[in-house]
Amino acid sequence: MERVAANEEKRQYEEKQRDAAADALVQAARNAKVFSTVAVMKELDGCTLRASSSLDDAKCFAAVQEFH
């Protein structure tokens, strides 16, 4: 009985590790997309990337993200 319970705990632990790794991979892909989009925005005229929130920057970000 103890061995069965230990195997089940191990299986659940490994499943959680796989899920966490998959989540981390998805988040890394999202971060890479944002960073590459910002890099493209820095090279465009009209995309100022000011510290303050700007509707023009938001539109520029959305446009670059859509086509990048």
Secondary structure, 3 states (H helix, E strand, C coil): CHHHHHHHHHHHHHHHHHHHHHHHHHHHHHHHHHHHHHHHHHHCCCCCCCCCCCHHHHHHHHHHHHHC
